[in-house]
Amino acid sequence: MSRIWQIIRTVLGLIIRHPITGTSIIPILPDGRIVLIQRRDNGLWGLPGGIVDWGEDVATAVKRELAEETGLDVVKICRLVGVYSAPDRDPRMHSICIVVEAEVTGVMAIRDRNEVLNIQAFKLDSLPNGKLAHDHRRQLQDYFDNLTTLA
């Protein structure tokens, strides 16, 4: 019986105790503004994004999450900004976030009211003051500094 319990614990450890993979998108409109969402869970502004679904690649998750949260469409994924994996970067769970810059188009519309309070496009010099959700301030700073970060 102890061998079976050991196997069950190992399997549960493999399933439960691994970081969740997600993505954040730095959506750039044709006029150069950056689109941010105001999150319903904490009221903070942040980049759109979310968890990569089972059987889905990162590029597909980027397109799906952007459409779900903003109503916008990806024209082109321009570059990898970074991979952020600090265990405390997201207060809800240990997640690995793959951040990309994307040219986007369309009309902003909240499609997931359970997650999003507001959507707004900001000029680079008028991003919301104060704290952004999770580590999105760092992600944006790395983008502005033209870095590709592994953190």
C-alpha positions as a printed NumPy array, in Angstrom:
array([[  0.   ,   0.   ,   0.   ],
       [  2.807,   2.45 ,   0.763],
       [  4.168,   2.027,  -2.793],
       [  0.773,   2.949,  -4.26 ],
       [  0.563,   6.003,  -1.971],
       [  4.066,   7.022,  -3.052],
       [  3.056,   6.794,  -6.726],
       [ -0.134,   8.798,  -6.082],
       [  1.841,  11.503,  -4.255],
       [  4.388,  11.658,  -7.075],
       [  1.674,  11.994,  -9.718],
       [ -0.174,  14.664,  -7.7  ],
       [  3.108,  16.521,  -7.231],
       [  3.73 ,  16.459, -10.952],
       [  0.241,  17.724, -11.716],
       [ -0.326,  20.268,  -8.973],
       [  3.119,  21.566,  -8.019],
       [  4.213,  22.926, -11.355],
       [  3.89 ,  26.503, -12.547],
       [  1.043,  27.415, -14.847],
       [  2.038,  28.796, -18.267],
       [  0.41 ,  31.99 , -19.424],
       [  0.943,  34.928, -21.681],
       [  0.718,  38.707, -21.558],
       [  0.318,  40.816, -24.65 ],
       [  1.634,  44.337, -25.21 ],
       [ -0.986,  45.343, -27.802],
       [  0.086,  48.213, -30.048],
       [ -2.617,  50.004, -32.054],
       [ -1.793,  51.455, -35.5  ],
       [ -1.449,  54.925, -33.897],
       [  1.171,  53.616, -31.429],
       [ -1.009,  53.567, -28.314],
       [ -0.818,  50.612, -25.906],
       [ -4.037,  48.898, -24.863],
       [ -4.459,  48.007, -21.187],
       [ -7.327,  46.387, -19.338],
       [ -8.612,  47.199, -15.871],
       [ -8.921,  43.926, -14.02 ],
       [-12.106,  43.062, -12.17 ],
       [-10.336,  41.008,  -9.461],
       [ -8.187,  43.854,  -8.095],
       [ -9.164,  47.01 , -10.005],
       [ -5.611,  47.483, -11.294],
       [ -4.608,  48.156, -14.877],
       [ -2.582,  45.53 , -16.68 ],
       [ -1.741,  43.85 , -19.919],
       [ -4.302,  41.528, -21.463],
       [ -3.448,  37.854, -21.33 ],
       [ -4.102,  34.604, -19.565],
       [ -3.4  ,  30.918, -19.258],
       [ -2.384,  28.821, -22.261],
       [ -5.069,  26.158, -22.648],
       [ -4.298,  22.457, -22.915],
       [ -3.525,  21.581, -26.548],
       [ -2.955,  25.23 , -27.49 ],
       [  0.305,  26.858, -28.565],
       [  1.397,  30.255, -27.205],
       [  0.643,  32.171, -30.429],
       [ -2.919,  30.842, -30.448],
       [ -3.331,  31.71 , -26.757],
       [ -2.133,  35.264, -27.473],
       [ -4.768,  35.695, -30.188],
       [ -7.549,  34.112, -28.128],
       [ -6.798,  36.009, -24.911],
       [ -6.505,  39.348, -26.706],
       [ -9.845,  38.815, -28.469],
       [-11.573,  37.608, -25.279],
       [-10.408,  40.513, -23.153],
       [-10.298,  43.426, -25.6  ],
       [-12.204,  42.497, -28.764],
       [ -9.044,  43.264, -30.773],
       [ -7.335,  41.046, -33.343],
       [ -3.638,  40.308, -33.665],
       [ -2.205,  41.52 , -36.963],
       [  1.325,  40.366, -36.173],
       [  3.274,  39.122, -33.169],
       [  6.321,  41.375, -33.403],
       [  8.733,  40.118, -30.785],
       [  9.273,  38.206, -27.599],
       [  9.68 ,  40.696, -24.749],
       [ 10.47 ,  38.119, -22.108],
       [  9.699,  35.093, -20.015],
       [  8.87 ,  35.937, -16.388],
       [  8.872,  33.111, -13.877],
       [  9.487,  34.494, -10.366],
       [  7.319,  32.441,  -7.988],
       [  5.825,  35.609,  -6.464],
       [  5.11 ,  37.517,  -9.722],
       [  1.42 ,  36.606,  -9.581],
       [ -0.188,  36.591,  -6.11 ],
       [ -2.691,  33.896,  -7.133],
       [ -0.291,  31.169,  -8.234],
       [  3.188,  30.373,  -9.478],
       [  2.971,  31.126, -13.16 ],
       [  5.378,  31.48 , -16.048],
       [  4.38 ,  34.379, -18.257],
       [  5.517,  34.663, -21.865],
       [  5.246,  38.321, -22.91 ],
       [  4.993,  39.401, -26.535],
       [  4.54 ,  42.655, -28.397],
       [  1.755,  42.51 , -30.995],
       [  0.411,  44.849, -33.635],
       [ -3.367,  44.823, -33.209],
       [ -6.446,  46.146, -34.949],
       [-10.188,  46.329, -34.423],
       [-12.655,  47.975, -32.093],
       [-12.09 ,  47.706, -28.349],
       [-14.941,  45.881, -26.625],
       [-15.109,  43.999, -23.343],
       [-16.051,  40.419, -24.156],
       [-15.305,  38.897, -20.733],
       [-17.035,  41.013, -18.089],
       [-16.049,  38.483, -15.401],
       [-12.393,  39.483, -15.809],
       [-12.391,  42.989, -17.31 ],
       [-13.85 ,  46.238, -15.914],
       [-12.507,  48.61 , -18.554],
       [-10.309,  48.813, -21.663],
       [ -8.331,  51.864, -22.63 ],
       [ -5.615,  52.802, -25.101],
       [ -2.791,  54.898, -23.652],
       [ -0.09 ,  57.023, -25.245],
       [  3.354,  55.927, -24.093],
       [  3.722,  59.031, -21.917],
       [  0.314,  58.677, -20.265],
       [  0.221,  55.119, -18.911],
       [ -1.705,  54.872, -15.618],
       [  0.226,  56.052, -12.583],
       [  0.595,  53.809,  -9.598],
       [  0.866,  50.095,  -9.401],
       [  0.012,  47.903, -12.353],
       [ -1.202,  44.334, -11.867],
       [  1.326,  41.578, -11.172],
       [  4.731,  42.473, -12.662],
       [  3.331,  44.301, -15.69 ],
       [  5.236,  47.507, -14.875],
       [  8.495,  45.557, -15.258],
       [  7.271,  43.879, -18.436],
       [  6.436,  47.264, -19.951],
       [  9.751,  48.747, -18.814],
       [ 11.636,  45.875, -20.431],
       [  9.614,  46.515, -23.606],
       [ 10.448,  50.248, -23.549],
       [ 14.134,  49.424, -22.928],
       [ 14.038,  47.051, -25.936],
       [ 15.143,  44.123, -23.761],
       [ 14.392,  40.447, -24.077],
       [ 14.24 ,  39.243, -20.49 ],
       [ 14.469,  35.858, -18.823],
       [ 13.532,  36.407, -15.21 ]])
